[in-house]
Amino acid sequence: METFSISNLDLVIVLVYLAFIIWWGLKNGKSSDSQSYFLAGRSMPWWVVGLSLFAASISSTTLIGQSGDAYHTGIAVFNYNLTGIVVMVFFAVFLLPLYIKSGIFTIPEFLEKRFDRRSRYYFSAICIIGNIFLDAAGALYAAALIIKLILPDADLQLIIIVFAIIAASYTIPGGLSSAINAELIQAVILILGSILLTFYCFQQGGDYFYQLFASGDISVKLIRPLTDTATPWLGLIVGMPVLGIYFWANNQTLVQRVLSSKSVDEGRKGVLFTGFLTMLTLFIIAIPGVIARHLFPGLEKPDMVYPNMVLQLIPVGLLGIMLAALLSALTSTLSAILNSTSTLFTMDFYAQSNKNASSQKLVIIGKITSCVIIVAAALWAPQIGKFGSLLKYYQEMLSYIAPPVVAAFLLGVFNKRVNGNGAFAGLLSGLAIAVVMLFYKNEIFGDMHFLLIVPFLLVASALVIYLVSLRYVKP
């Protein structure tokens, strides 16, 4: 693996940035009561919600995974974000008002209000497991990959532990306010840094991209044939929207930022602002990934594309800012996951079993939970290297987990007949199918693309929910 040296000036910039983020996060923390700690006092204006949502959504899987995927297969990976923008509009119009008006702390809590407690516990447990082993571990692993390029002899597990401590140092004491205020700074640095990288990328390899475009090369086409191994066109219609609804509308880490908004209107504007910023990812993530094929041919691991671009294209002084931007994406994701997962455990499990717990006691439990989560994620993170690419690991796992949950939410919102027994049966059957898929996917679906498998799982779960509901009394 190629290694790179980093100047003392750049190193100082990165260290000063990390120290500033920790100080800023702690300075703006609120932990006097559970409303302040877990939902930042429900007081955030739209632009704060939008920037925070964008910073939390641009995770390691986005920056490193999507640019790696673009390097490998072309700009079609942007379809995930394009579908996400359509989903955001759907979320802002239909689901967001229901979430905010119902006064919930967590997304599983919404399932209890609509169905019953069993659905809430099940979905909350799935979210907690996914947050630790998919999201938090993925963010830590991505951070470690970058540092390994600069310090090849450093121990992977040690780097992961250091990053875990950095994100935990301000998120655990200050709660969602700390995370959101840190994300504001991180979002700005991230956007400016990515624009900078795109500029240098085009400066050195822009001609290559224009040639690809002029020749109509498949790598610069968003719509691909049905046989395409990356994103077959049918998958954009039947698979991606389901994963998009799960990611943007059922995901505690992201929706928690919207729940912190002052009103439904501010929340809606915030989500639409995030949609606008997400459009930029075509130019700051996907296209540079394609140009990198020309600049760094033959990289054996696509996940190394973004770190290579940062370390080889950016001049001294600016490299420190760019590394700070990259680490921003990782620490903001991590702090978002930490806060949301501790909210899930505290509100969905602890507060339910101890109804008399004071607001301060809930905050203490939230802090202890965050410590346990970060330790578990740090221990699991080194295992992700065995899954090939980070994005593939993430998307494939998500395609098994998401459909039953999305089916329960959509039927819960748009169908009055489905009840708690149906929803719980649908969620459990979805889990059983997911376990079977992990071991026997090839026997059932052959080499069918995972995006084309998603609708089968969605319809199967929806049928179970509806048919079981018919057997029990109308809610």
C-alpha positions, -999 to +999 in steps of 0.1 A: +000+000+000+014+034-010+021+058+019+023+096+020+040+121+042+022+151+056+039+184+064+041+198+100+019+227+090-009+204+078-005+182+109-009+213+131-040+224+112-056+190+117-048+189+155-060+225+160-092+217+141-099+185+163-092+205+195-115+233+183-143+209+175-141+192+209-141+227+226-169+240+205-191+209+210-186+210+248-192+248+249-226+244+231-238+213+249-271+211+268-276+183+293-298+199+320-328+176+311-338+149+287-355+173+262-323+194+260-299+164+259-317+142+234-335+168+212-316+200+218-347+215+234-367+213+201-355+248+193-335+246+160-341+269+130-344+254+094-308+263+083-293+246+113-315+215+108-305+214+071-267+218+076-267+194+105-288+168+085-264+171+055-232+167+077-248+137+095-258+121+061-224+126+044-209+097+063-178+077+056-199+054+034-208+084+013-175+101+010-152+071+008-177+045-004-194+066-031-162+080-046-148+044-045-179+032-063-177+060-088-140+050-095-151+014-100-184+017-119-190+054-128-213+082-118-244+059-115-237+058-078-252+093-076-286+077-082-287+068-045-286+106-036-309+116-065-335+091-053-328+104-017-339+139-028-372+126-041-377+107-009-369+139+011-398+157-006-421+127+002-408+127+038-413+165+043-449+164+029-463+132+045-443+119+074-425+148+090-457+166+103-469+133+119-435+129+137-433+164+150-469+168+160-469+135+179-441+148+202-419+117+199-383+113+209-376+083+188-389+069+155-397+035+171-419+055+195-440+065+165-446+027+158-459+023+194-483+052+190-496+037+157-495+000+166-482-013+199-452-016+222-439-048+205-432-031+172-415-003+191-391-026+210-383-047+179-375-017+156-355+000+183-334-031+189-328-034+151-318+003+149-294+000+178-277-031+163-275-015+129-261+018+143-233+000+162-223-026+136-231-008+103-228+029+109-205+036+139-181+008+131-181+019+094-172+055+103-144+043+126-130+019+100-130+047+073-111+071+096-085+044+103-080+037+066-070+074+061-046+075+090-031+042+079-021+059+046-002+086+065+011+064+094+014+029+078+029+013+109+002+025+133-020-002+147-055-002+131-073-010+164-054+018+182-063+044+155-100+033+158-099+038+196-084+073+193-112+084+169-138+068+192-124+089+220-125+121+199-161+118+189-172+106+224-154+135+242-179+162+232-210+141+222-214+122+255-212+153+279-232+177+257-258+156+239-276+165+206-268+203+210-231+195+211-234+172+181-255+197+160-233+227+168-202+207+159-219+195+127-226+231+116-188+238+115-182+204+100-208+209+072-192+242+062-157+227+062-169+196+044-186+216+016-157+240+011-131+212+013-149+191-012-153+220-037-115+226-033-108+189-041-131+190-071-113+221-084-079+203-082-093+171-097-107+190-128-074+209-131-054+177-135-079+153-151-109+174-164-100+167-201-103+129-194-138+134-180-149+156-210-136+129-234-156+102-216-187+125-218-182+132-255-177+095-264-209+086-244-189+062-222-211+040-198-192+053-168-207+088-172-243+076-176-268+077-148-293+053-164-278+019-170-291-013-188-309-040-168-278-062-169-256-036-153-238-049-121-237-015-104-272+001-107-296-016-132-323+009-143-352-010-128-334-009-094-337+029-094-375+025-095-382-005-073-353-007-050-337+026-043-368+045-031-373+018-004-337+021+009-341+059+006-373+060+028-355+038+054-324+061+053-341+095+054-375+089+070-370+059+094-335+065+105-332+078+141-297+093+134-311+116+107-347+122+118-336+132+153-321+163+137-355+171+122-373+165+155-351+192+171-366+219+148-388+246+162-419+238+142-432+216+113-425+244+089-388+249+100-384+211+098-397+210+063-375+239+051-345+221+068-351+189+049-355+206+016-323+226+022-305+193+028-320+181-006-304+211-023-270+204-007-273+167-016-274+177-053-238+189-049-226+154-043-227+147-080-199+173-085-180+169-052-180+131-049-192+111-080-174+130-108-140+133-090-142+096-084-145+090-121-116+114-129-095+095-103-095+065-127-073+085-150-052+100-122-047+068-101-052+038-124-052+003-110-059+009-073-067-025-058-091-012-032-117+014-045-122+026-009-087+042-011-096+066-039-108+095-018-079+094+006-055+092-024-071+122-041-069+142-009-033+133-001-019+135-037-038+164-053-040+190-025-010+213-019+006+219+015-014+240+039-046+233+021-041+196+027-045+202+065-079+218+058-089+190+034-080+163+060-099+183+086-129+181+061-125+144+057-122+138+095-153+162+099-174+138+079-162+109+101-165+125+135-199+142+127-213+108+116-200+092+147-213+118+171-247+117+153-249+079+157-237+080+193-264+104+203-292+088+184-284+052+196-282+063+232-316+081+227-331+048+214-319+027+243-327+053+270-362+063+257-374+030+242-360+006+268-348+022+301-376+049+303-402+022+296-390-001+323-384+027+349-415+050+345-405+071+375-370+080+363-362+117+365-351+137+335-316+139+350-315+101+355-324+096+318-295+119+308-271+098+330-283+066+314-279+081+280-243+090+287-235+055+300-251+039+270-230+061+246-199+048+263-209+011+258-219+018+221-186+034+212-166+005+228-186-021+209-183-002+176-145+002+181-141-035+188-161-046+157-147-020+132-115-039+121-138-068+109-153-045+081-121-050+060-132-085+053-163-073+033-146-058+002-159-023-003-174-002+024-204+009+003-212-027-007-210-038+029-234-010+039-259-012+010-263-049+010-269-052+048-294-023+045-313-040+016-321-069+040-330-048+071-350-020+054-380-035+035-400-049+064-396-016+084-406+005+054-436-017+048-448-012+085-444+026+083-461+030+049-490+008+057-492+024+092-495+059+077-516+051+046-539+022+057-563+023+086-570-014+086-535-027+097-531-033+134-504-041+159-505-079+155-501-075+117-472-050+120-453-072+145-458-104+124-446-085+093-415-072+112-406-106+125-411-124+092-389-097+076-362-105+101-365-142+094-362-135+056-332-113+062-314-141+081-322-166+054-310-141+027-276-138+045-269-175+041-290-186+010-293-155-012-276-172-042-298-203-039-330-182-039-323-153-062-291-164-080-269-135-089-298-110-091-288-074-080-297-066-044-317-035-056-340-059-075-344-082-045-357-053-023-392-051-038-397-089-032-389-084+005-411-053+007-441-070-009-436-102+012-435-081+045-465-059+034-486-090+026-478-106+060-487-073+078-520-069+059-532-105+059-524-110+096-542-077+104-573-090+087-574-119+111-576-096+141-600-068+151-600-035+132-579-009+153 
